[in-house]
Amino acid sequence: MRAEEETEPLVDAAWQAGLRHFDTAPSYGNGESEKRLGRMLSRYPRDELVLSTKAGREPAPPGALAFDYSTAGVRSSILRSCELLRTDRIDLAFIHDIDPDMHVNFEARFAEAVDQAYGALDRLRAQGIIRAERSADRLHHARRWLHTSAARRASTSAALVRSESRQRDGRGAVQYGYPRDWSDR
């Protein structure tokens, strides 16, 4: 993570250049990313920016990974992110690192994300704490697919999840899919 004195001018330059979408996660810098970004963005009008963060992968000691896709874990993560980001809402929330390459027991983690994380994000959206969620909205369909064929699952489950979280346009830019007009959410 960059030194704080380097980060502040970077955020200011991004704002001056017209960038309004800022993405972070609890696991980036063990929470420092959200804390710094929250402090820096508090100088700008909240309604003029889009904040995205993630839930499911938690801060951990160097070299370790910590995941919690449970209902309580996801809710706690998003509320903690709001606090660190100094905001009352998150515009776009992702389920973080639900990828076969990240989990020894991928199917169990995937099921936890579908059964619990998705519902937690949906409830947070209904409460106005998040405006949109991503990755989660297709997990239900992917889960049904996972349970239909062991042979298909073995050969393509990684491709399915990767394509969900890394959809790209022709230039390689991530397509997040949040609506231009938030009033229809």
C-alpha positions in Angstrom: 0.0 0.0 0.0 1.3 3.4 -0.9 2.3 5.8 1.9 -0.6 8.1 2.9 1.2 11.2 1.7 1.3 9.7 -1.8 -2.3 8.5 -1.8 -4.0 11.8 -1.0 -2.7 13.6 -4.1 -3.6 10.5 -6.2 -7.2 10.6 -5.0 -7.4 14.4 -5.6 -6.0 14.1 -9.1 -8.5 11.3 -9.9 -11.3 13.6 -8.7 -10.0 16.5 -10.7 -9.8 14.3 -13.8 -13.5 13.4 -13.4 -13.2 9.9 -11.9 -16.1 9.3 -9.6 -16.0 5.5 -9.0 -13.8 4.4 -6.1 -13.4 0.8 -5.3 -11.9 -0.7 -2.2 -12.2 -3.8 0.1 -11.7 -4.6 3.8 -8.8 -6.9 2.9 -6.9 -4.1 1.0 -4.2 -3.1 3.4 -6.0 -4.8 6.2 -8.6 -2.1 6.4 -6.3 0.8 5.7 -7.6 1.3 2.2 -11.2 1.9 3.4 -10.0 4.1 6.2 -7.8 6.3 4.0 -10.3 6.5 1.2 -13.1 7.4 3.6 -11.1 10.2 5.1 -10.0 11.5 1.6 -13.4 11.3 0.0 -15.2 13.0 2.9 -14.1 16.3 1.3 -16.2 15.6 -1.8 -20.0 15.6 -2.2 -21.2 12.0 -1.4 -23.9 12.1 -4.1 -21.4 12.8 -6.8 -19.3 9.6 -6.3 -19.8 5.9 -6.5 -18.3 3.8 -3.8 -17.8 0.0 -4.2 -16.5 -2.5 -1.7 -16.6 -6.2 -1.1 -17.6 -8.6 1.6 -16.6 -12.2 2.3 -12.8 -11.8 2.4 -11.7 -10.3 5.6 -8.4 -8.6 6.8 -5.8 -11.2 7.9 -2.2 -11.3 8.9 0.3 -11.2 6.1 0.4 -14.5 4.2 -3.0 -15.6 5.6 -6.5 -15.6 4.0 -9.7 -15.2 6.0 -13.1 -15.7 4.5 -16.6 -15.3 5.9 -19.6 -15.6 3.6 -22.1 -16.0 6.5 -25.1 -13.7 6.9 -23.6 -12.2 10.0 -20.1 -11.9 8.5 -21.3 -10.2 5.3 -23.6 -7.8 7.2 -20.8 -6.9 9.7 -18.3 -6.4 6.9 -20.6 -4.0 5.0 -21.5 -2.0 8.1 -17.8 -1.8 9.1 -17.0 -0.6 5.6 -19.6 2.1 5.9 -18.0 3.2 9.1 -14.5 3.2 7.7 -15.6 4.9 4.5 -17.5 7.5 6.5 -20.7 7.0 4.6 -24.2 5.8 5.2 -24.3 3.6 2.1 -22.3 1.6 -0.3 -23.3 2.0 -4.0 -22.0 -1.4 -5.2 -21.1 -4.4 -3.1 -19.3 -7.5 -4.4 -19.0 -10.9 -2.9 -15.2 -11.1 -2.7 -13.0 -14.0 -4.0 -15.6 -16.6 -4.5 -13.2 -18.4 -6.8 -12.1 -22.1 -7.0 -8.5 -20.9 -6.9 -9.0 -19.3 -3.5 -10.7 -22.1 -1.6 -9.6 -25.7 -0.8 -13.3 -26.7 -0.3 -14.7 -24.5 -3.1 -18.2 -26.1 -3.2 -18.8 -25.5 0.5 -17.7 -21.9 0.3 -19.7 -21.4 -2.9 -22.8 -22.8 -1.2 -22.2 -20.5 1.8 -22.0 -17.5 -0.4 -25.2 -18.4 -2.3 -27.1 -19.5 0.8 -26.0 -16.7 3.1 -24.0 -13.8 1.5 -26.5 -13.3 -1.3 -29.4 -13.0 1.2 -27.5 -10.7 3.4 -26.7 -8.4 0.5 -30.3 -8.5 -0.6 -31.5 -7.5 2.8 -28.9 -4.7 3.0 -30.1 -3.4 -0.3 -33.7 -3.5 0.9 -32.6 -1.4 3.9 -30.8 1.1 1.6 -27.4 0.3 3.1 -26.2 -0.9 -0.3 -27.7 0.2 -3.7 -26.6 -2.8 -5.8 -24.8 -6.0 -5.4 -22.7 -7.9 -8.0 -21.6 -11.5 -8.4 -24.4 -12.5 -6.0 -27.2 -11.9 -8.5 -26.0 -14.8 -10.7 -24.8 -17.2 -7.9 -28.2 -18.8 -7.6 -28.2 -19.8 -11.2 -24.6 -21.0 -11.0 -25.4 -23.0 -7.9 -28.2 -24.9 -9.6 -25.8 -25.6 -12.5 -23.1 -26.8 -10.1 -25.4 -29.5 -8.7 -26.6 -30.9 -12.1 -23.5 -32.7 -13.3 -20.3 -33.7 -11.5 -18.4 -34.0 -14.8 -19.5 -30.5 -16.0 -18.7 -29.1 -12.6 -15.2 -30.5 -12.6 -14.4 -29.1 -16.0 -16.0 -25.7 -16.0 -16.9 -24.4 -12.6 -13.8 -22.2 -12.5 -14.7 -20.7 -15.9 -18.3 -20.0 -14.8 -17.3 -18.1 -11.6 -14.4 -16.2 -13.3 -16.7 -15.1 -16.2 -19.2 -13.8 -13.6 -16.7 -11.7 -11.7 -14.5 -10.6 -14.6 -16.8 -9.7 -17.4 -15.0 -7.4 -19.7 -15.8 -5.1 -22.6 -13.7 -5.0 -25.8 -11.1 -2.8 -24.2 -10.6 -5.0 -21.1 -12.5 -2.7 -18.7 -14.6 -4.3 -16.0 -18.3 -4.0 -16.6 -19.9 -3.6 -13.2 -23.4 -3.3 -14.3 -24.9 -0.9 -11.9 -27.7 1.3 -13.3 -27.1 4.8 -14.5 -30.2 6.0 -12.8 -30.3 4.7 -9.2 -33.9 5.7 -8.8 -35.0 2.4 -10.6 -33.3 0.2 -7.9 
